[in-house]
Amino acid sequence: MGKSLLDKVWDAHKVRTLPSGKDQVFIGLHLIHEVTSPQAFAMIREKGWKVMYPQNTFATVDHIVPTQNQARPFADPLAEEMMQALEKNTKEFGIKMFDFATKKQGIVHVIGPEMGLTKPGMTIACGDSHTSTHGAFGSLAFGIGTTQIRDLLATQTLALSKPKLRRISITEKLGKGVFAKDVILAIIRKLGVNGGIGHCYEYGGAVLDGMTMEERLTICNMSIEGGARIGYVNPDKTTFEYLKGRELSPKGKEFDNATTWWSSMASDANARYNDKVEMDGSKIEPMVTWGINPGQSVGVGENLPNPESLPVNDRETASEAYEHMSLKPGQPIRGTEINVAFIGSCTNSRISDLREAAKVAQGRQVAKGVRAFVVPGSQQVDLAARKEGLDKIFTEAGFDWRNAGCSMCLAMNPDKLKGREISASSSNRNFKGRQGSATGRTLLMSPAMVAAAAINGKVTDVRELMK
């Protein structure tokens, strides 16, 4: 049998097998932000340790930063405290930080790829569960906790158990108005939010082969929502073309040599998998979540399921979701009224996401009573969007254009739902309280679908508004 990318990258970075049975694995790239790193640095200081390879760690600020007034000090004292702590820690330990002044600040999972930090064949870790995003380049990327951040800073290694490998192939071709967000929601709906526990997901098939890098980033981003800590796409010409010319990508002959090695990391044709799943991409329609986890979704043309029709283990959660969301089994998701429309997050805040949403918003107006806003994933995305005039398209339609940050994805900043507001969101989690209100409600969908909902004030099939 041949080897998978999981096998090859794991073996290339394995230092040794520990007495516990776990492997000590070298981590090539460590990304940090302001929320999960302060305690780790405090632990380092207490022990009198140094950061072993500061050149392998890069920092940015994203979770707590306000997206409107970013003047310092921040209005929120805790946010300012976290910001100052990261500034102090990175300066003291010699770590490169992408702050506002660099014009390269942004969501950690957006700036890694756009800067050329994220590359095929790497091991990548960050104190954030959506680190799986970076697997789109053919890397093994995963989220870690604060204690692991400490270990990584001190040793550049982690103790890890190698996961099983599931191959997920999406065949045929996506229909009009169906995007990467719809594909990953359909996958999670099929396999469940716990389906990937203990597994790494390898995504492939005709649909993935034809996707852009930004679409693949969206797919891999939500691997964790399906229970898989790691998800990746094998590197190919699309990957290499994206990386070529990036600020921190190899240059000239080094780039040519790198692509040869990157190509060798892709899974062999006869690689071994623990499990294989195949889905017909042509049958996927625009998706919308109706419940309190990303696995509770339906196609925009479907009615909500009866709990009795669901697997036994999902029925109690479904009943809880209906109560929280004030929705009923059998009713159509289409037509559900919204109060807020949010386009952003590490899942869907890249330039291609904004372009698709702008196509829907152009020449139209946000419905009366809907609070709609767009938050670019980075300062570079913001700049690119402004050059294309996307900001004007949105603002003329009634959307609020914000500065880069995580924003309402997790509401650790001023962008929050109020009371029982219901949000059409391009983010990744619809958990209770996730968007800032314990009683708030979230409907996950693609950026284009969010734009359509904002225009009509209710869940709408975006295909009806596409020219």
MOCORBEL-V980792 format. One record per residue. N is the residue number from 1. SS is DSSP state (alpha for helix, beta for strand, coil for the rest). OMEGA is omega in whole degrees, 0 to 359 (999 if undefined). Layout:
n = [N N]
ss = [SS SS]
omega = [OMEGA OMEGA]
This chain:
n = [1 2 3 4 5 6 7 8 9 10 11 12 13 14 15 16 17 18 19 20 21 22 23 24 25 26 27 28 29 30 31 32 33 34 35 36 37 38 39 40 41 42 43 44 45 46 47 48 49 50 51 52 53 54 55 56 57 58 59 60 61 62 63 64 65 66 67 68 69 70 71 72 73 74 75 76 77 78 79 80 81 82 83 84 85 86 87 88 89 90 91 92 93 94 95 96 97 98 99 100 101 102 103 104 105 106 107 108 109 110 111 112 113 114 115 116 117 118 119 120 121 122 123 124 125 126 127 128 129 130 131 132 133 134 135 136 137 138 139 140 141 142 143 144 145 146 147 148 149 150 151 152 153 154 155 156 157 158 159 160 161 162 163 164 165 166 167 168 169 170 171 172 173 174 175 176 177 178 179 180 181 182 183 184 185 186 187 188 189 190 191 192 193 194 195 196 197 198 199 200 201 202 203 204 205 206 207 208 209 210 211 212 213 214 215 216 217 218 219 220 221 222 223 224 225 226 227 228 229 230 231 232 233 234 235 236 237 238 239 240 241 242 243 244 245 246 247 248 249 250 251 252 253 254 255 256 257 258 259 260 261 262 263 264 265 266 267 268 269 270 271 272 273 274 275 276 277 278 279 280 281 282 283 284 285 286 287 288 289 290 291 292 293 294 295 296 297 298 299 300 301 302 303 304 305 306 307 308 309 310 311 312 313 314 315 316 317 318 319 320 321 322 323 324 325 326 327 328 329 330 331 332 333 334 335 336 337 338 339 340 341 342 343 344 345 346 347 348 349 350 351 352 353 354 355 356 357 358 359 360 361 362 363 364 365 366 367 368 369 370 371 372 373 374 375 376 377 378 379 380 381 382 383 384 385 386 387 388 389 390 391 392 393 394 395 396 397 398 399 400 401 402 403 404 405 406 407 408 409 410 411 412 413 414 415 416 417 418 419 420 421 422 423 424 425 426 427 428 429 430 431 432 433 434 435 436 437 438 439 440 441 442 443 444 445 446 447 448 449 450 451 452 453 454 455 456 457 458 459 460 461 462 463 464 465 466 467]
ss = [coil beta coil coil alpha alpha alpha alpha alpha alpha alpha alpha alpha beta beta beta beta coil coil coil coil coil beta beta beta beta coil coil beta beta beta beta coil coil coil coil coil alpha alpha alpha alpha alpha alpha alpha alpha alpha alpha coil coil coil coil coil coil alpha alpha alpha beta beta beta beta coil coil coil coil coil coil coil coil coil coil coil coil coil coil coil coil alpha alpha alpha alpha alpha alpha alpha alpha alpha alpha alpha alpha alpha alpha alpha alpha alpha coil coil beta beta beta coil alpha alpha alpha coil coil coil beta coil alpha alpha alpha alpha alpha alpha alpha alpha coil coil coil coil coil coil coil beta beta beta beta coil coil alpha alpha alpha alpha alpha alpha alpha alpha alpha coil coil beta beta beta beta coil coil alpha alpha alpha alpha alpha alpha alpha alpha alpha alpha coil beta beta beta beta coil coil coil beta beta beta beta beta beta beta beta coil coil coil coil coil coil coil coil alpha alpha alpha alpha alpha alpha alpha alpha alpha alpha alpha alpha coil coil coil coil coil coil coil beta beta beta beta beta beta coil alpha alpha alpha alpha coil coil coil alpha alpha alpha alpha alpha alpha alpha alpha alpha alpha alpha alpha alpha alpha coil coil coil beta beta beta beta coil coil coil alpha alpha alpha alpha alpha alpha alpha coil coil coil coil coil coil coil coil coil alpha alpha alpha alpha alpha alpha alpha alpha alpha alpha alpha alpha coil coil coil coil coil coil beta coil coil coil beta beta beta beta beta beta alpha alpha alpha coil coil coil beta beta beta coil coil coil coil coil coil coil beta beta beta coil coil coil beta coil coil coil alpha alpha alpha coil coil alpha alpha alpha alpha alpha alpha alpha alpha alpha alpha alpha alpha alpha alpha coil coil coil coil coil coil beta coil coil coil coil beta coil coil beta beta beta beta coil coil coil coil coil coil coil alpha alpha alpha alpha alpha alpha alpha alpha alpha alpha alpha coil coil coil coil coil coil coil coil coil beta beta beta beta beta coil coil beta alpha alpha alpha alpha alpha alpha alpha alpha alpha alpha coil alpha alpha alpha alpha alpha alpha alpha alpha coil coil beta beta beta coil coil coil coil alpha alpha alpha coil coil coil coil coil coil coil coil coil coil coil coil beta beta beta beta coil coil coil coil coil coil coil coil coil coil coil coil coil coil coil beta beta beta beta coil coil alpha alpha alpha alpha alpha alpha alpha alpha alpha alpha coil beta coil coil coil alpha alpha alpha coil coil coil]
omega = [176 181 174 174 177 180 186 182 179 182 182 184 180 178 180 172 184 178 180 184 176 176 170 187 176 181 186 182 178 179 180 174 192 188 187 185 186 182 180 178 178 178 179 181 181 181 183 182 173 171 189 181 183 180 179 180 180 185 170 176 185 189 188 185 175 181 175 180 181 178 178 357 178 179 178 183 180 178 179 179 179 179 180 180 180 178 180 184 181 179 183 185 174 182 179 181 176 180 183 185 181 186 179 179 177 177 187 182 173 184 179 177 186 178 184 175 182 183 178 174 182 162 186 178 179 178 181 187 182 176 176 177 188 177 178 181 184 176 173 187 186 178 180 179 186 179 177 175 176 181 182 177 186 188 186 177 176 174 187 173 182 181 170 184 176 177 178 182 176 187 177 186 179 178 178 177 179 187 181 179 179 180 183 175 178 178 181 177 183 187 177 181 177 186 184 181 181 183 164 179 171 181 179 183 185 182 180 179 183 182 171 178 182 175 178 177 178 179 184 180 186 174 182 179 176 177 180 181 182 173 182 172 180 181 180 182 178 179 185 179 178 185 184 178 177 187 185 173 174 181 173 182 179 179 179 178 181 181 177 180 179 180 182 180 180 180 176 181 181 179 181 177 176 185 177 179 178 179 179 183 182 181 179 176 177 186 177 174 181 189 187 168 187 178 180 182 176 171 185 180 183 172 182 186 171 181 182 180 182 174 185 183 182 188 182 179 179 179 177 180 179 179 182 186 185 175 183 176 176 180 178 175 178 181 177 183 180 176 185 175 184 175 182 179 180 178 190 179 181 187 180 177 182 178 182 179 181 178 180 184 187 178 180 181 175 182 179 177 179 175 186 177 182 182 179 183 180 176 179 175 178 181 180 180 179 178 179 181 181 179 179 178 181 183 177 178 178 175 174 180 187 173 186 176 180 174 189 177 181 171 171 185 184 182 185 169 178 177 184 179 177 188 166 191 177 181 191 183 180 179 174 177 185 183 168 177 181 181 179 184 185 174 179 179 180 178 179 178 177 179 179 179 179 182 183 180 181 178 186 174 186 182 178 182 182 180 999]
